[in-house]
Amino acid sequence: MKNIDFHIHLYPPEIIRDAAAISEREPYFGALTKGKVHKWATVDDLLLRMERDEVERAVVGSFAFQDLGLCRLCNDYVIDCVRAHQDKLDGLCVVPPLAAGFEAEIARCAEAGLVGVGELFPDGQNIDITDISQTWRLAKAVHEANMCLMWHIADPVGHDYVGKGSAGPKEAAAFCVNHPEVRVIFAHLGGGLWVYELMPEMRLYLSNAMYDLAAMPWLCEARALKTIEAAGLAEKFLMGTDYPILGTARYEKLFADSGISAATADAINRLNAVALLKRLNRVENSADPRQSRGGGA
């Protein structure tokens, strides 16, 4: 299944090595990494997986800590990975959005060629994404850098799990109402926010919102994809596995069982990502052989 995977977590070797010590001062990180589904992955692991599973391109990030220094360490690793594998990778940076100096870190990462910020954790980083007084600096920095922003969002109902958090569709919608200029990706199908795009005013408020499929095999049935297609929202979804906790095989079955058209599957798996990367002015890295800087098909 040819795809562009837009939701991947890579960890610098130092983070893996010092995970126990870091967990003592980063409780959200500790909870997630001690969970039963957690797995570590470096860029070498990812490249092997991409070759095996025929993943065309990957958009990689690391872990969004509360400590800006740890975020810088992760960002340096992602920058190095992207520079070494420009034909295969694009990158997201991580920042603690309430820490002094995070705007400069976003600008630094944009200058280094990264395409976005995320996946950020509202609960893990203690930010209320409905509060414009807490979010406007982040929104401004992301918009001025022409980057996208990815938030961790979860369903407000259903089973609980480590790291689920309290930020759901209501909170995600409020962020979009406050910041319509930001190209935002809500992970994990936006906690079901996409359903509300069937309301005309919400479709307007969510004009710049997209959603990824990270962890979908654990969250809902395959026929949700058919519902997305029927709602006319397929162009707003991105393939994202949440690797390394999930890989391609589970998604292949999900798509096969969904009943969606080949055109819809191709849009979600790769074409929507190509279009988004183009809008972020990373045309040369867009995974579309028809595109090159200075011209297009």
TAKA-V695039 format. One line per field, one symbol per residue. ss: DSSP state (A for helix, B for strand, O for the rest). phi: phi as a letter, one per 40 degrees, with the letter a starting at -180 (. if undefined). burial: 1 if it has 16 or more other ideal C-beta (glycine too) atoms within 10 Angstrom, else 0. Layout:
ss->???
phi->???
burial->???
This chain:
ss->OOBBBBBBBOOOAAAAAOAAAAAAAOAAAAAAAOOOOOOOOOAAAAAAAAAAAOBBBBBBBOOOOOOAAAAAAAAAAAAAAAAAOOOOBBBBBOOOOOOOOAAAAAAAAAAOOOOBBBBBOOOOOOOOOOOAAAAAAAAAAAAAOOOBBBBOOOOOOOOOOOOOOOOOAAAAAAAAAAOOOOBBBBOAAAAAAAAAAAOAAAAAAOOOBBBBOOOAAAAOOOAAAAAAAAOOOAAABBOOOOBOOOOAAAAAAAAAAAOOOAAAAAAAAAAAAAAAAAAOOOAAAOOOOOOBOOBOO
phi->.cabccabbbbddccccbdcccccbbccdcccccccccacabcccccccccccfccabbbbbbcccccccccdccdccdcccccbccbbbbbbbaccbccgccccccccccchcbabiccbdccbfbcccccccbcccdccccccfbcbbbcbbccbgccacgdgbcbccccccdcccbccccbbccffgggdddccccdccdcccdccbbbbdgddcbacdcdcccccccgbccbbbcacgdccbbcdccdcdccccgccccccccccacccdccccccgbccbcgbccbacgaac
burial->101111111111001000100110010110011000000011100110110010111111111111010111111111101100100111111111101001101101110101111111110110111100001001101100101111111110000000111011101111110110011111111111111110000100110111111111101101011101100011011111111111110010011001010001111111111101110101101111001000000
